[in-house]
Each structure stands twice: as C-alpha cells, then as structure tokens.
Amino acid sequence: MKKCIMGVTAAIVALAMQAQVLEVTGITPVTLPEGARVDQAVLSPDGSSIAYTDLTAEGLHLLQADGTATLVSPQGIAMDLSFTPDGSAIVYDAVRYDAAHRRTVAVNRYDIARGATTNLVRATRDLQGVTVATDGVHAVVDGRMESRSNAAVLSIDHGQLCITRNGATSVLSPLGTAGMSYLWPSLSPDGTRICFYAVAMGCYTCALDGSDVRPLGWIRAARWYDNNTIVGMHDLTDGRFTTSSAIIAAKADGTARQTLTDEAYIAVLPSTAPGKIAFSTVDGKLYIINVNQ
C-alpha cells in the first residue's frame, strides 16, 4: 500500500510541474504508401527514414527519405524494433507461432544497403531483452546474454527488471519485487541511467545500480530523446479502446514535464531523433513533431 501511495503522489507532483521541456515548432503528417496504416514507427538515428509496422497487414516496412517503401519482413513484429546507431541496419523481433500455437521470437538484422536479413538470435520462447549498442546487438535469453559485452542489457523476467553485465544477470527492480511488474526498460544514450515503467505506479529513471530513483509521472512506452529528456505517451482507455492519448516530454530528473500534442490527436508510441519526434495515431496515421531544445 505504501508503494502505491508513493507512486500516485509522485504522479500528481509530476503532473503539476508543467513547463517547457522542448520547443515545438510544428507537427507535420508523413505521407504513407497507399493503404498503409501505421501501428508502431521508429525513426532512424538521423531522422531521415522510418521503420514501421502496419495495423492491417503483418510485417515490417522501411519508409525512406525519398518516399519509397520497402518490405523488410512479412512476419509479425514484437515491440523490440530499432536502428543500429549508424543507421545502416534495422534490428527487430520476428514473431511466429508453432503448430501448438506457442509464440516464439527471433532477433533479426536487416542490412538496408544490401537488402539482406541475418538471424542474430534463433526463435525462442525465452527472449527477455535486446540492446542495440555501438559494439553490436546483445540479447538476454532465459537469463543469459548471448554475447560478451561491457554494455548493460536490460530485460524483464517474470515481471521483474533485470540487468546483465559481462554475462552476469541480476534482478534490479528499483521499486522492489513484491507485487511489482516492470515494463519498457531502456538505457540513456550515454548508458548511465535507466528509464522504466512500473505498472500502476508510473514512469521512473534511476542509476544503473537502481539508486537515485526519480518519478516522472504517468508516461508509458517512454524513450530517451537525449541524456536529459524522456518522451512517452499519456494514454487513457475505456477498457477496450484508447480514448485519449498525448505525447509527453519530461526532464529525466523529474523536475518538469510538457504535453507536446493536443486533443486533435490520439497520439501513441513515440520515437525520437535529433529535432524530431514521430508518433502514430490509433487510426494508423503518422506524424512528426519538429522540436528545438
């Protein structure tokens, strides 16, 4: 009960701290291929191209700066979707169901210039986290990291937030483990802090050892804009459908937050690049928020 009260109080405090975090210079629609309806979209590191999944047709597509679209994969895609830091490839989770209707997930890499796909992690039912870093792609499968790296890899195991470093995995869960469930963990660009969502409590940041926990309020599906700024969504549902949702920017230390979109958009699942924030809407449209800091 104490944790729930603390979480609600933190959310109220964060909501009260409305202040300019990013300067919005405009919101522009993205021209999509005929018939396309975007579910999830991710900007390339330089913001020139967009990888997206479609609401009506399973699979992953790449929309390039010249407006051409390429089918990357016809398979269903899970939430782990990102470009490599140099923008040359897309790393994604490919979902399949076997004859017994059991869900498996593989990690693939699509080389944009060659149009070629490489399997990085074979299909498994135990994929718990993926990190795309400058030294490669690192995945945690059943508590074990598939490659050796100094990079920290975040994962979720039975609802708990875990961290893997140098091959060793430990439970981090900064708000405790009893009755807790964590989602959407991500590392800051400089690798020094973690952003995570605690179910029924809100969004937080913390240090790599779980200390210095900072509440950001009710922000879901959060992503780092830079080392000091988080962007996510504040969505509401009636139990079946998303009835309203806005894109939120917040200081990573919890000192300020700002609503970037108005009621004209039911805006969900943001993605960031320097000067840009992409978001989709529940009816499959795609927009870019142009920002200055």
Secondary structure, 3 states (H helix, E strand, C coil): CHHHHHHHHHHHHHHHCECCCCEEEEEEECCCCCCCCEEEEEECCCCCCEEEEECCCCCEEEECCCCCEEEEECCEEEEEEEECCCCCEEEEEEEEECCCCCEEEEEEEEECCCCEEEEEEEEECCEEEEEEECCEEEEEECCEECCCCCCCEEEEECCEEEEEECCEEEECCCCCCCCCCEEEEEECCCCCEEEEEECCCEEEEEECCCCCCEEEECCEEEEEEECCEEEEEEEEECCCCEEEEEEEEEECCCCCEEECCCCCCCEEEEEEECCEEEEEECCCCEEEEEEEC
